[in-house]
Each structure stands twice: as C-alpha cells, then as structure tokens.
C-alpha cells in the first residue's frame, strides 16, 4: 500500500488529538492571576501530550521519508498506536483534575507507555518489511533510544507508588524531553516539506473551528440576545485573524523554503502549541473583556507566537543559505520586531489605561506585518525578473 494516504490520515488524527485537548482546560473562575494559574497543571499536561505527539510525528516523518509502501501488518500496529493516542485528551484531562490520584497517574502513565511501545513495534515492523532498503539503515535507530524513555516512566511508577504520587506525571515529562534530545542528535534535514505543511494546515484549521465552538449560543431568537454576544464575536474575529495570519505566514514562508531541519520544525511546533491556546484565551478574554489579566495573557501568547516564528525563520535561513529568495525575503526581521514592540507598548498602556487595547494591538501589528510582507513579495518579484 502506498504510504501517502496513510500518512495523511495518521497526521490528521494526531492534529485533532493535540488541538481538541485545549477544550478540556477549564476556564478560570475569576479574571485574576490566582484563578488563571490554578489551571497550570492542565496546561502543563497539555504541553506534555503536545510534545509527545509532535515527537512521535517527527519520528514517523523520519521513517516514511525512506519508505514508499506499508504492509497490512504495519497498518494494524499503527492503528493500535492511533487508538492509544486518541485516548490522550480524556486521560490527560482526568489526570489534570486529579494530580494526586494514584489511579489517574497510573492510567495516564500506562497510556503513554503502551502508546510508545505500539509506536516502537510499528517501526520494527516497517523495518522488517524493508530489509533491503539501504536508506532506512541511515537512520541509525538504536534500541537504547526507544528503551530509555520507557525506563524513565517505569521509574516514575516506582516513585508514585512509594514516596510521591505525581512521580509518573513528572517522569512522563522527563521521558518526552529525552526522546526530543535523541531526535535532535540526528541533525536530519528534509528537502520535502509537504507533509509538515499539511500538518500545519490541519492544526490551524482545527484551531479556527474550535474557536467558534467556544462562542455561546444566543439565549433566544431575537436580535438583542445576539447583540449581547458582541464581545465574544469581536474576540473571535481578532483570533481568527491571528490564526489566519499564522497560516498566511507559513504559506509564504514554505513557498520559498527548500529545506527544513529539526530546530525549525520544533520552532514551528512550539508556535503551533501557543497558537492552539488561542481558543482558550479567546474565551477568557471574551468573558472578561475589560480586565487586564485576560488581555495580558492573550498579548503574551501573541508575543511568544511571534518569537517562535522569528526563530523558525532564522533557523530556515541558516540551514538553507544558498536560497537567494529566502535570504532576500527575510534579510531582516522587521515584521516580527514591529509585532513584538507594538504589543509590548500596548500591554503597558493596557495596564495603566484601557486593557482591551492589548487585543486590538495584536490586530494592528498584524496589519503592519501584512504591509511588510507585501513589500517583500514585490521585492521577490523584482528578484525573479532579474
């Protein structure tokens, strides 16, 4: 069986899993710091699951760069791993609400262990079906790199059952970072970016549709009840533009990018993680539109998204130095710098005068970024004509 359709299906499931989990994070009870950080465990758990799935996606991307067909046996193994991954949102949410519950810790740890084991078996089956494939041997996959994260999680079980209940939770986080460090050592570069682009598109599309689900239904059928939701719709409109702007940025970027590496993939992945918090923060802002803390958290999230995008662009320029179009289009980082400076200035203004100006500053900075992008596109056209 050709791998293209399977890869598309596999990536779509992972994209949905890592974005719907944000719906499980409860809204703060009040627009204050304490209420917001009361959900820190939920957000951290979401971060663990996000990193785990992106890391597994990266490993799978490495593998299928060298494989053209997949056997039914491999499909069954991957089907089992997909089933286990699909359980992440439910049990991650359960764990977040019951961090000191041994049962919740145990189930979450087992899901992560068996999810990793099923992925390992899938990789072994693919290798077994492609023994004559010399390119696969270049991956240099060693058993210790698969086993170490599992050993760490098992050690977490010992800690949880003896001295500290959230030991499994902490071990899962450590194991994810161990896997990420191993993948980083491979230093792999990809000239085919289509699969990564498709993943980006899927995640952003899901984020946009999730945002609209968060808008409450009007209490009745008259216009007045709909107008009562004007702040919710205003927040949704800004968030839609933020998400679409991110898609537009990646679209224009990958139009001229010839290759990507591990660092640029993870910079974009972190950008997508913070972008996936937009639905949660949009609701937080809409429910407390004139309060500073919700507006600040939205502004900070927007800042981090821009910083991650800047880092990704820098890494892509670094790995593809002979690409004259990329080097010319991003010879400076004015659009990112303008976004960051404007948002910081308006955060200060929002603190002293009018908090809603923070979310409006995100909209203003995007408009200015589009102007910069338009100039870059014209510059590229001149370069092409020359």
N, C-alpha and C positions, 0 to 999 in steps of 0.2 A: 504494500500500500504506500502511495506517495505521502510524504510527511507534511506537505503544505496545508492540507485541510485539517489534519490532526493538530498541527502547531497553532493554527488559527483558533480552533476550538479550545485547546489547552490554555492558551493565553487569555481567551475571553473569560473562561471560568476564573482564572487567577485574578483578572482585572476586577471582576464583580465581587469576588470574596474580599479583596483588600479595600474596596470602597464602601461596601454596604456595612462594614463593621463600624464605620463612623456613626451610623444611625443608632447603634447600641449605646453610645455615650450619652448619659442623661444630661439635660440642661441644668446649669447652676440654679439654685433656688432663689438667689438674690444676685444683683449686679455688683458683687464685691469680690475682693481678692480671695478671701477665705472660701467662699462658695465655689469659685472657679477652680481653685487648687484642690478642693475636695474631690474633684474628678481626675486628679493627676494619675491615679492608678489605672483608670480606664484608658486614658490617653497613652500611658506607658505600655500597657498591654497591647493596645492597637499598634503601637510602634514596633513591638516585638514581632507581632504577626506580620506586619507590613515588611519588615526586614527579612523575616524568614521566607516569605513567598517570593519577594524580589530576588533573594539569593538563590532559591531553587529555580526560578525562571532563568537567571543568569547561567546557572549550571546546565540547564536544559538547552539554552541557546548555544552554549559552547559545544554541546554534544551534537545537536542537529545541524550545525554548520558543516559537519563532515558526513552526515547520514542522509541518504536520499529516500530510503524506504523504511517502513516499520512493520514488524510482524504482528500477527494477532496476539501472540503471547505477550509482546511488549505492550500492546494496547490494553490488555486486561490488567497488567501491572500498573500502568499509568492510570487506568480507570479507578483502581483501588486508592491510589495516592490522591486523585482528584476528589474522591468521596471523603477522604480524611481531611483534605484542605477545606472542603466546603463546610465542615463542622467547626472550623476555627471561630467564625463570628459568634456562634452560640456559646461555646465553652469559654471563649475569651471574655465575653460579657459576664458569664456566670462567675468566673474567677475574679473579675474586677469588683464585683459586688460582694464577694466572699473570700477576700485575700487570705484570711487566716483559717479558712476551712480546709481541712486535710483532704476531704473528698474532692473539692473543686480543684485544689492543687494537683491531686493525683490524676484526675481525668485530663486536665489540660496538659500535664507532662506526658501522659500516655499518647494523647493525640499527636503531640509533636514528635515523640519517639517513633511511633508507627508510621507517621507521615514521612519522616526521614528514611525509615527502613524501606518503605514501599518505593520511595524515590531511588534508593540505592539499588534495590532489586531491579527496577526498571532500567537503570543504567547498565547493570550487569547483563541483563537480557539483550539489550541493544548491542553491547559489545560482543556477546556470544553469537549473535546473528550476523555480525560483520567482522569476523576474524581476519579476513583478508584485506580489510580496509586499513591501509597504511596511515592515512590521515588521523584516524582515531588514536593511534599509538602516540601521536604527537601531543595529545592532551596530558599524558604522563599522570594519569589519575592513580593515586596510591591509596591503599586501604586505610592507612592511618588518618587520612584527611576525612574519610567518611566516619571512622570509628570515634575519633576524639570528641566531636560534639555530643555523640550519644553517651560516651563515658561521663562527660560533664553533667548531662541531665540525670543520669543514674546516680551520680554523686549527690545531686540535688535531692533525690528521693531519700537518700540516707539522712541528709541534713533535716529534711522536713519531718521525717518520722522519729527524729531523735531530739534535736535542740531548737530548731527554728522552722515553724510551719511554712513560711513563704520561700523556703530554700529552693523548691522546684521552680518557682517563678524567677528567682534570680539566676538559677542555673540555665534556664531556657534563654535568658538574655545573654549570658556569657557564651553559651554554645553558638548562638547566632553570630556573634562577633568573631568567634574562632573560625567559623565557616567563611565569613566575609574576608578575613585576613588570608586564608588559604587561597581563595579565588583571586585576591589581589596579587599574590605572588606569581600567578601565572602570567600576568602582564599581557594578556591577549588583546589584539587589535582586530576589529571587524570592519571589513570593507562593504559588507552587505548590511545596510541599516533598516531595511524594510520591516523586518519583524519587530524591531524596537519601536519604530514609528507607529506600527499598528497597535502595539501595547499602549503607547502614549495616547493615541487617538481613542482607544477603548476606555481608558481610565478617565480621561477628561470628559468624554461623552456621558459616562455614568455619573460623574460628579455633577454635571449640569442638570441631569434629570433628577438626581437626588435632591438638589436644592429646591426645585419646585414642589417636591413632595412635602417639604417642610412648611410650606405656606398653609395655614389653617383654612378650612372651608368656611365661607361666609355663613353666618348663623341662619339666615333666611334668604328669600329670593328677591329682596328689594335692593335698590342701588345704594342706599345708606349703609347697609351691612357690608357691602363690598368696599365702600369708601373707608370703612373703619379699618380695613387692612392695607391702607395706602403705604404705611411704613414698611410692612412686610414685602409688598411688591417693589418698593423703592430699593430695599436692601437686596432683593433677588435680582433686580435689574443691574445693580452695580456688580454683584457677584458673578452674574452671567458674563458681563464684560471682562471681569478679571480672568475668568476661566477661558473665555474665547481668546483673550489676548495671549494667554499662555499657549493655546493651541496655535494661534497665528505665528507666534514667535518660533515654536518648534517646526512649524511648516516651512517658514522662510529659512530657518537655520539648516534643516536637512535637505533643502533644495540645492544647497551648495556644499554640504559636507560630503566628503568622500570616504572617511573612515572615522570610527569611534573607538575608544578604549575603555578600560574598566572604570577609571576615575570619572570620565564624562558620563558614563551610564549611571553611576551612582549619584553624581551631582544632579542629573535629571530626575532620578528616582526620588531623592530627598525633596526636590522641588515638587514632585507629584504628591509626596506624602503631605507636605504642608498645604498644597492646593486642595487635597482631599479633606482638610479640616474646614474649608470654606463653608460647606453646608451647615456644619455645627456652629461656626462663628456667625454665619448669616442669621440664623435663628436667635442666637444670643443677642446680637445687635438689634434685630427687629423687635424683640421683646423688651429691650431696654435702650431704645434709640438715643435718648438724651443723657445716658450715663457714660462716664469716662472709661471705666474698666472694660466693658464690652467693646467700645470703639478702639481702645488701645490694643486689645488682643487681636482685633481684626487688622489694625495697622501694622503690628509687629509681624503677624503672619504674612502680610503682603511684602514687608521688608525682607523676610527670610526667603520667600519665593524668588524675589529679585536677586538676592545674593547667591542663591543656588544656581540660578540661570546664568549669572555672570561667571561663576566658577566653571560651569559646564562649557560655556563658550570659550573661556580661557584654555581649558583642557583640550578642546577640539582643535583650537588654533595650534596648540603645542604639538599635538600628535599628527597634524596634517599641515606642516609648514610650507609645503610646496604648492598648496592650494591657493592660487592668487586671488580667486573670488572670495574665499573665506577670509583671507588675510586683509583684503581691501574692505570688505563689508564690515568687519569688526576690528579695524585698525585702532579704534578707541572704544571705550565703553560708556559713551556719553548718555545713552538712553537708560542704562541701569543706574548710573550715578545720579541722573536727574530724578529718577523714581525714588531712590533712597533719600536724597536730600529733601525733596518736596515732602515726602511722607514724614520724615523726622521733624521738619519745621512745623508741619500742621499738627503733629502729635503734641508739641509744646503749646501751640495755640489752642488746641482742643482741651488741654489740661487747665488752662487759665480762663478760657472764654466760652467756647462752644464745642462740646465733644463731637457732635455729628460731622464737623468739618473734617475729621480724620478719614471717614469712609469716602467723603467727597474728594479728598486729596488723592485717594487711590485712582479715582476716575480721572482727575486732572492729569496725573502723572502718566496714565495710560495714553491719553490723547497726545501728550507731548512725545511719548515714546513712538507713537504711530508716525508723527511728523519726522522724527529722526529716521525711522525705518523707511519712510517714503523717500527721503534723501539718499539713503543707502541703496535702495533699489534703482534709483536714477543713476547713481554712480556705477553700479554694476552694469547697467545698460550701456553706459559710455565705454566701460571696460570691454564689453563684448564686441562693440562696434570697432574698437581699436584692434 
